[in-house]
Amino acid sequence: MASVTVRNLPEETHRALKLRAARCGRSTEAEIRKILEDAVRPEERVKVGSALASLASQFGGIELDVTRDQTPTDPARFE
């Protein structure tokens, strides 16, 4: 997992983060992760799969044959 260092954070901001974390029952580090996650990956974001399903439903949906071919394949030869 990646790490980020934030330099020159005003002391007032750091205090506010610590207070906010305490109110939410989290560590300051966990609170910062939550804030960043919410900022860049909001719950209401449109996900590609959902957008495609919505688009397909506007046209009555689509039918796909998703049966898997069970025919055995020949093994690869590395000669």
Distance bins in CASP14 RR format, pairs under 12 A and 6 or more apart:
PFRMAT RR
TARGET T0000
AUTHOR 0000-0000-0000
RMODE 2
METHOD distances of the structure
MODEL  1
1 33 0 0 0 0 0 1 0 0 0 0 0
2 33 0 0 0 0 0 1 0 0 0 0 0
2 36 0 0 0 0 0 1 0 0 0 0 0
3 29 0 0 0 0 0 1 0 0 0 0 0
3 32 0 0 0 0 0 1 0 0 0 0 0
3 33 0 0 0 0 0 1 0 0 0 0 0
4 29 0 0 0 0 0 1 0 0 0 0 0
4 32 0 0 0 0 1 0 0 0 0 0 0
4 33 0 0 0 0 1 0 0 0 0 0 0
4 36 0 0 0 0 1 0 0 0 0 0 0
5 29 0 0 0 0 0 1 0 0 0 0 0
5 32 0 0 0 0 0 1 0 0 0 0 0
6 13 0 0 0 0 1 0 0 0 0 0 0
6 14 0 0 0 0 1 0 0 0 0 0 0
6 17 0 0 0 0 0 1 0 0 0 0 0
6 28 0 0 0 0 0 1 0 0 0 0 0
6 29 0 0 0 0 0 1 0 0 0 0 0
6 32 0 0 0 0 1 0 0 0 0 0 0
6 35 0 0 0 0 0 1 0 0 0 0 0
6 36 0 0 0 0 0 1 0 0 0 0 0
7 14 0 0 0 0 0 1 0 0 0 0 0
8 14 0 0 0 0 0 1 0 0 0 0 0
9 15 0 0 0 0 0 1 0 0 0 0 0
9 16 0 0 0 0 0 1 0 0 0 0 0
9 17 0 0 0 0 1 0 0 0 0 0 0
9 18 0 0 0 0 0 1 0 0 0 0 0
9 28 0 0 0 0 0 1 0 0 0 0 0
9 32 0 0 0 0 1 0 0 0 0 0 0
10 16 0 0 0 0 1 0 0 0 0 0 0
10 17 0 0 0 0 0 1 0 0 0 0 0
11 17 0 0 0 0 0 1 0 0 0 0 0
11 18 0 0 0 0 0 1 0 0 0 0 0
12 18 0 0 0 0 0 1 0 0 0 0 0
12 19 0 0 0 0 0 1 0 0 0 0 0
13 19 0 0 0 0 0 1 0 0 0 0 0
13 20 0 0 0 0 0 1 0 0 0 0 0
13 28 0 0 0 0 0 1 0 0 0 0 0
13 32 0 0 0 0 0 1 0 0 0 0 0
13 35 0 0 0 0 0 1 0 0 0 0 0
14 20 0 0 0 0 0 1 0 0 0 0 0
14 21 0 0 0 0 0 1 0 0 0 0 0
14 28 1 0 0 1 0 0 0 0 0 0 0
14 29 0 0 0 0 0 1 0 0 0 0 0
14 31 0 0 0 0 0 1 0 0 0 0 0
14 32 0 0 0 0 1 0 0 0 0 0 0
15 21 0 0 0 0 0 1 0 0 0 0 0
15 22 0 0 0 0 0 1 0 0 0 0 0
15 28 0 0 0 0 0 1 0 0 0 0 0
16 22 0 0 0 0 0 1 0 0 0 0 0
16 23 0 0 0 0 0 1 0 0 0 0 0
16 28 0 0 0 0 0 1 0 0 0 0 0
16 31 0 0 0 0 0 1 0 0 0 0 0
16 32 0 0 0 0 0 1 0 0 0 0 0
16 35 0 0 0 0 0 1 0 0 0 0 0
17 23 0 0 0 0 0 1 0 0 0 0 0
17 24 0 0 0 0 0 1 0 0 0 0 0
17 26 0 0 0 0 0 1 0 0 0 0 0
17 27 0 0 0 0 0 1 0 0 0 0 0
17 28 1 0 1 0 0 0 0 0 0 0 0
17 29 0 0 0 0 1 0 0 0 0 0 0
17 30 0 0 0 0 0 1 0 0 0 0 0
17 31 1 0 0 1 0 0 0 0 0 0 0
17 32 1 0 0 1 0 0 0 0 0 0 0
17 33 0 0 0 0 0 1 0 0 0 0 0
17 34 0 0 0 0 0 1 0 0 0 0 0
17 35 0 0 0 0 1 0 0 0 0 0 0
17 36 0 0 0 0 0 1 0 0 0 0 0
18 24 0 0 0 0 0 1 0 0 0 0 0
18 25 0 0 0 0 0 1 0 0 0 0 0
18 26 0 0 0 0 0 1 0 0 0 0 0
18 27 0 0 0 0 1 0 0 0 0 0 0
18 28 1 0 1 0 0 0 0 0 0 0 0
18 29 0 0 0 0 0 1 0 0 0 0 0
18 30 0 0 0 0 0 1 0 0 0 0 0
18 31 0 0 0 0 1 0 0 0 0 0 0
18 32 0 0 0 0 0 1 0 0 0 0 0
19 25 0 0 0 0 0 1 0 0 0 0 0
19 26 0 0 0 0 0 1 0 0 0 0 0
19 28 0 0 0 0 1 0 0 0 0 0 0
19 31 0 0 0 0 1 0 0 0 0 0 0
20 26 0 0 0 0 1 0 0 0 0 0 0
20 27 0 0 0 0 0 1 0 0 0 0 0
20 28 0 0 0 0 1 0 0 0 0 0 0
20 30 0 0 0 0 0 1 0 0 0 0 0
20 31 1 0 1 0 0 0 0 0 0 0 0
20 32 0 0 0 0 1 0 0 0 0 0 0
20 34 0 0 0 0 1 0 0 0 0 0 0
20 35 0 0 0 0 1 0 0 0 0 0 0
21 27 1 0 0 1 0 0 0 0 0 0 0
21 28 1 0 1 0 0 0 0 0 0 0 0
21 29 0 0 0 0 1 0 0 0 0 0 0
21 30 1 0 0 1 0 0 0 0 0 0 0
21 31 1 1 0 0 0 0 0 0 0 0 0
21 32 0 0 0 0 1 0 0 0 0 0 0
21 33 0 0 0 0 0 1 0 0 0 0 0
21 34 0 0 0 0 1 0 0 0 0 0 0
21 35 0 0 0 0 1 0 0 0 0 0 0
22 28 0 0 0 0 1 0 0 0 0 0 0
22 30 0 0 0 0 0 1 0 0 0 0 0
22 31 0 0 0 0 1 0 0 0 0 0 0
23 31 0 0 0 0 1 0 0 0 0 0 0
24 30 0 0 0 0 1 0 0 0 0 0 0
24 31 1 0 0 1 0 0 0 0 0 0 0
24 32 0 0 0 0 0 1 0 0 0 0 0
24 33 0 0 0 0 0 1 0 0 0 0 0
24 34 1 0 0 1 0 0 0 0 0 0 0
24 35 0 0 0 0 0 1 0 0 0 0 0
24 38 0 0 0 0 0 1 0 0 0 0 0
25 31 0 0 0 0 1 0 0 0 0 0 0
25 34 0 0 0 0 0 1 0 0 0 0 0
26 32 0 0 0 0 1 0 0 0 0 0 0
26 33 0 0 0 0 1 0 0 0 0 0 0
26 34 1 0 0 1 0 0 0 0 0 0 0
26 35 0 0 0 0 0 1 0 0 0 0 0
27 33 0 0 0 0 1 0 0 0 0 0 0
27 34 0 0 0 0 0 1 0 0 0 0 0
28 34 0 0 0 0 0 1 0 0 0 0 0
28 35 0 0 0 0 0 1 0 0 0 0 0
29 35 0 0 0 0 0 1 0 0 0 0 0
29 36 0 0 0 0 0 1 0 0 0 0 0
30 36 0 0 0 0 0 1 0 0 0 0 0
30 37 0 0 0 0 0 1 0 0 0 0 0
31 37 0 0 0 0 0 1 0 0 0 0 0
31 38 0 0 0 0 0 1 0 0 0 0 0
32 38 0 0 0 0 0 1 0 0 0 0 0
32 39 0 0 0 0 0 1 0 0 0 0 0
33 39 0 0 0 0 0 1 0 0 0 0 0
33 40 0 0 0 0 0 1 0 0 0 0 0
33 41 0 0 0 0 0 1 0 0 0 0 0
34 40 0 0 0 0 0 1 0 0 0 0 0
34 41 0 0 0 0 0 1 0 0 0 0 0
35 41 0 0 0 0 0 1 0 0 0 0 0
35 42 0 0 0 0 0 1 0 0 0 0 0
36 42 0 0 0 0 0 1 0 0 0 0 0
37 43 0 0 0 0 0 1 0 0 0 0 0
37 45 0 0 0 0 0 1 0 0 0 0 0
38 44 0 0 0 0 0 1 0 0 0 0 0
38 45 0 0 0 0 0 1 0 0 0 0 0
39 45 0 0 0 0 0 1 0 0 0 0 0
41 47 0 0 0 0 0 1 0 0 0 0 0
44 50 0 0 0 0 0 1 0 0 0 0 0
45 51 0 0 0 0 0 1 0 0 0 0 0
46 52 0 0 0 0 0 1 0 0 0 0 0
46 53 0 0 0 0 0 1 0 0 0 0 0
46 54 0 0 0 0 1 0 0 0 0 0 0
46 55 0 0 0 0 0 1 0 0 0 0 0
47 53 0 0 0 0 1 0 0 0 0 0 0
47 54 0 0 0 0 0 1 0 0 0 0 0
48 54 0 0 0 0 0 1 0 0 0 0 0
48 55 0 0 0 0 0 1 0 0 0 0 0
49 55 0 0 0 0 1 0 0 0 0 0 0
49 56 0 0 0 0 1 0 0 0 0 0 0
49 57 0 0 0 0 0 1 0 0 0 0 0
50 56 0 0 0 0 0 1 0 0 0 0 0
50 57 0 0 0 0 0 1 0 0 0 0 0
51 57 0 0 0 0 0 1 0 0 0 0 0
51 58 0 0 0 0 0 1 0 0 0 0 0
52 58 0 0 0 0 0 1 0 0 0 0 0
52 59 0 0 0 0 0 1 0 0 0 0 0
52 61 0 0 0 0 0 1 0 0 0 0 0
52 62 0 0 0 0 0 1 0 0 0 0 0
53 59 0 0 0 0 0 1 0 0 0 0 0
53 60 0 0 0 0 0 1 0 0 0 0 0
53 61 0 0 0 0 1 0 0 0 0 0 0
53 62 0 0 0 0 1 0 0 0 0 0 0
54 60 0 0 0 0 0 1 0 0 0 0 0
54 61 0 0 0 0 0 1 0 0 0 0 0
55 61 0 0 0 0 1 0 0 0 0 0 0
55 62 0 0 0 0 0 1 0 0 0 0 0
56 62 1 0 1 0 0 0 0 0 0 0 0
56 63 0 0 0 0 0 1 0 0 0 0 0
56 64 0 0 0 0 0 1 0 0 0 0 0
END
